[in-house]
Amino acid sequence: MTDRLRMRPATTPAMLAVFDDDATIAHALAFEGALAKAQAAEGVISDELAVAIVDACMTVVINSAKLAEEAALAGTLAIPLVTRLRAALDGDAGKAVHKGATSQDVADTVLMMQTRRATDLVLLDLDRIVDALGRLALRHAETPAVGRTLLQDALPVAFGLRIAHWAASVADAAQRLRRDVEDHARIQLGGAAGARAGLDGAGLAIASIMAGDLGLAVSEPWHARRIGIAAIGTSLAIATGAIGKMARDIALLSQNTVGEAREPAVAGRGGSSAMAHKRNPTGCQVALSAALRVPGLAATLLVGLPQEEERGLGGWQAEGPVLADLFLLAAGAADAMASVAEGLEIDEDAIARNLCDADIGTDIGESGAIVRALVARDEG
């Protein structure tokens, strides 16, 4: 049983792969292997035990469906996973698995490893959007068009000015997401109560070695301090909203009565099951659907900030699925609108005709200068 019919229309295959069961299990095993290697490096366990544990992490065969059932019963993925590792080892090696760690250490670190990879995918498409829109904005920096306020004809602006603002919003959102992930995608290693007990005073050194192995920043334990998760989630929501703004405008501009811009024609995309003549803005649809869904998801992360004492109940357990959904939706929106931006069709005749019909003149003020300043800022 899968849910690809539900999820694939809203996201990309690459982002689905980041959060699929096999990837999650692989990251969890990587955590346990990195923990053993780091503990051996600091003399907490022997090299021989570490080699055995790492080998088990690389060779153990885990059925994800069975593991999911056991995780549902145990309340966490780590318990049945560690049980399997211990069963694959003999004597002291089995006892040394997961030494000094706790289930939340595994869950949070896995989520941050996925966050790093997922962010790279989202940023790639956000950068595509900004680059494509920047070129379009400059091309139409002096093209007079109807400016619209409160959904009514207002005064002329350059058609490129609207596009430059789309690009600036997406660029700002990308910068914020990049910064928040750099600041907060960190390893979690605190042990049962967040004090790094049982690590012979080498907890920070072990965490540092693990962070290097797993591609994360080093950090003190942050079990009940969830600011970073909330920051990353809200940045994803902001990025999706910025993409949604662009999608909303393009959908309005593509209406038959306006006709100033439309999505690129792609075989099999944007048709109607009942009306063969229609060309629907399907990329905009994907982005706007995502923009409608993400605020509630981000709010869940904010609601979860006041977690109880050293490790909370229910709060951090809710965050993983929510953050994954935010990445899935942001990826779908960014991918869809990157393709739209790169192939956006602009009808200059329709722009000129609508401006003439509005009878508001052609004075676009300082539109051109504003466009060039915004594009230069985004390129910098």
N, C-alpha and C positions, 0 to 999 in steps of 0.2 A: 504494500500500500504506500503510495506517495501522494504528495500534494502539489505536484508540478503544474497541474492544470490551474490551480489557484495562484501559485507563486510566480511561475515563469512569465506570465503577461506583465507582471509588475516589476520584474528585476532582470538581471543578466545571468547567464550560465556561470560566468566567472565568480560572481558574488554568491550564488547558491553554493558553489564548490567551497568557498571559504568557510561557510558555516555548516556544511553537511556533517553527518555522523562520523564518517571516516576521518575527516580533517580534525574534528574535535577530539576523537580518540588518539590520533597521532600526536596532537599537541599535548595531551595529558601524559602520554608515554614519554614525550620529549622532556616534559617537566621532571618526571621521576628519574629519567636517565641523567639529566643535568644536575639534579639534586645529589645523586650518588657520586658523580664525578667531582663536583665541587666539595663535597664532604671528604672525599679521599684526598683532594688537593690540600685540604686544611687539617688532615690527620684525624678527622672525626670517625671515619671508618677506613678499613684497609683498602689498598688498591685492588686486591683480589676480590673483595666483596663488591666494589664498585664495578669492576669488569663484568662480573656475573650479572649484576643488576642491569647494566647497560645492554648486555647481550640479550637478556630476557625482554627488555623494552623493545628491542629491535626485531625479535623473533616471535613473540607471543601472538597467537591468533585469537582475535576477539570478535565474536558475533555481535554486531551493533544492536540487533533487535533484542537479543537476550540481555545484553548489558542495559539497554533502556528499561526493560521490565524490572531488572534488579535495582537500577537507579531510582525508579519510581517508588519502589518499596523502601529503599534505604534513605531516600531524601537527598541523595547526592551521587554524582557520577563516580567520585573518587573511591568510595567504599568498595563497590564491586570490582572496580578496576584494580585497586591495590590487592584485593583478595586473589585475583587472577595472577598477578605478578608473583605474589608469595607462593602460590601453588606451583608456579613454574620453577621455583628455586628450592635449594636445599638448605637446611640448617640455618646458620647465621646470616646467610645472604637474604633469606626470606624475612628474617627479623629486622634487617637493616633497611628494607624498602620503606620509603616514606618517612624515614626517621626525622623527628623534629618538625614535621610539616602537618598541616591540617587540610581538611577537605576544601575549605574556602581558598587556601593558597593555590590549590590546583585550579579551581573554578575561575578565580580572578586572573591568574596568569594565562590560562588558556584563552580567556576572553580578550585579554590585552594583546596576545599574539595574533588572534584573529583580527582585532582592531587595527593593528599595524598593516596587515596585508589588505584588509578591506579599505582602509583609508587611501592606500596607494591607488587602488582601482578607481575610487570616487574622484580623487584629485586628478587623475589622468583625463577623465571626461570633463571635469570642471575646467581644466586648462584648455581642452579642445574648444569648449564653448566660448571662453574668453578670447582665444586667438581668432576664431572664426568671426565672432561678433565685432572684434576690433577692426578687422579688415573691411567688413560691411559698413561699419560706422564711418570710417574714413572715406569710403567710396561715395557715401551719401551725406557727407558733412555739409554740403551746400545745396542739397536737394530740398526745395521748399515743399512742405506738406502741411496738411491740416493738423494743428495741435488740438487735442481734445481734453477737456476737463469736465468732470462730473458726467462723463459719457456724452458730452455735447461738443459740437464744433466750437473752438475757442479762437486762438490766434495762430498764425503760422509758426512752425518750427522746422528745423532741418529734420528730414526723415532719419538721418543718422544720429540725431541727438537721442531719440528714443532708444535706438539700438545701443548707443554708448552707455546709457544708464543701465540697460540690461547687463551689459558686460561688467560694468563697475560693481554692481550688486553681487554678481556671481564671483568676481575676483575677491571682493571683500570677504565673502563667505568662505571661499577656499583658503584664504589667508588665516581666518579664524580657526577653521578646522585643522589646518596643518599645525598651527601653534598649540592648540589644545591637545592634540595627540602627542606632539613632541613633549609637552609638559607633563602629561598624565598617563600615557601608556607605559606603565611601569610594572616591574615584577612584584609579586606578592609572596612574601615569605615571613610569616610571623609565628607559626605554630598555633597550638590550641587556644591560647588566650592573647596572642599578639605580642608576647614578650620574648620570643625566640628561645624558649626554654629547650633544653636537651641538645643544644648545638655546641656545647663546650665553649661558649663565649665567642665562637667564630661565626655567628649568624650574619653579620654584615659582610664579612669576606666571602662567605658562601653565596649570599645573595648577589654580590657583585660578579662573581664568576658565572653564576647561573644567568644573570642578566645579559652578559656578553654572549653566552652560548645561545640564548633564546632570542636575541635581537631586541631586547627591551632596555629601558633605562633602569638603573638601580634606585631603590627607594627604601625608606623605613616602612614597616608594616602600616597598612591603611585599611584594615578590615572594616571598621565602622565609620571611616572617613571617606564618604562617597562623592566628594566634590568633583573629582576627576571624571567619573562616569557621567555625572550630570552635565559637566561642561562639554564632553565629547558628544553626548546625545543632543544637547541643545544646539550645538554647532551643526550637526547633521540636519536638524529641523530647520535651522536658518538657511542652510544651503539649499534644501529642498524648496523652501518658500521662495528663495530668490529665483530658482529655476521656474517655479510656478508663476511668478510675475511675468517672466518672459513668455511662458506658454499662454497665459491669459491674454496678453496683448496680441500675440500672433493669431490666436483663435479669433479674436475680434477683428483683426485686420483681414482675415481670410474669408469673412462672411461675404456672401454673394453681392450684397449691396455696397460693400466697401472694396474688396478685391485688391488691396494694396500689397499684400504679401500672402504667401501660402507655403505649406510644407513641400519639400521636394517629392516628386512623384516616384514611388517605389512599388514595384510589382507586388501585389498581394496585400498592400497596406492602405488603409483609409477608405476601403470600399464599403458599400452598404449591402446587407443581405436582401433588402427589399427595393432599393432604388439605385439602379445601375449608374445613374448620372452623377451621383454624389461623390465628392472627394473630401472625406472627413479628416480633420486635423488629429490623427491618432497619436502622434508623438506628444502633442499638447495634452491630449487626454490622459496619457500615462503620467505625465508630470503633474497635472492638476489633481488627479486621483491621489497621488503620493502626497501632494501638499495638503490635501484635506485630512489625510490619516496621521501625519507625523506630529501635529501639535499634542494630541492626546497621548501619544507614546512618550514624547519628551516630558509631558506633565507627570507621567508615572515615575520617571527618574527623579523629578523634583520632589514629589510626594515622599519618595523613599529616602530622602536625605537624613531625617532624624532617626537614625538607627540606634538600637539599644546597646548601651554600654560597650563592651569590648568586641562583641560580634552579634549581629542582629538576627532577628527571626522573621523571615519572609521578605525583608527588604532587598537584600543582595541577591536572594534567589530569584526575585522577579526581574532583576536588571539584565541578565544575560539574554533571554528571549527578546526583551524590549529593544536592547541595543542592536541585536542582530536584525530585527525588523526595520529599525531605522536605517541601518546600512543597506539592507535589501531595497528599500523604497528609494533611498537617495541614489543608489546605483542605477535603478531602473529609470528614474527621472533624468539623471545626468546623461546616461547613454542615449536615451531617446532624443533629448534636446540638443545633444552634441551633433547628432546626425541632422537634425532640423537646421541648426545654425550653419553647418557646413554646406547645406544644399538649399538654403532658404531662397525662394523665388520672390523677387521684388518687381512689381509691375509699375514702372515709372509713369506709364500712360495713365493708369488708374489714379496714381498719386496726384498727377497734374490735373486730371479731370475733376477729382473730388475737391481740390483746392479752388479750381475755377468756379465750381458750383457753389462752394461756400461763400464766395465773394468777400474774402477777408484780406485780400492783398497777398503780398509775397515777402514781406519784411520778416526775416527769421532772426533778427537781432544778432546776438553774439553766439548763435548756435555752433558755427564752425569752430570758433576758438574753444568753446566748452568741449566739443567732441574731441578735438586734438589733445586737450589737456587731460581728459579722462583716459583716452587710449594710451597716452604717454605714461600716465601714472600706472596703469595696469601692466604695461610692458616693463616698467621699472621694478 
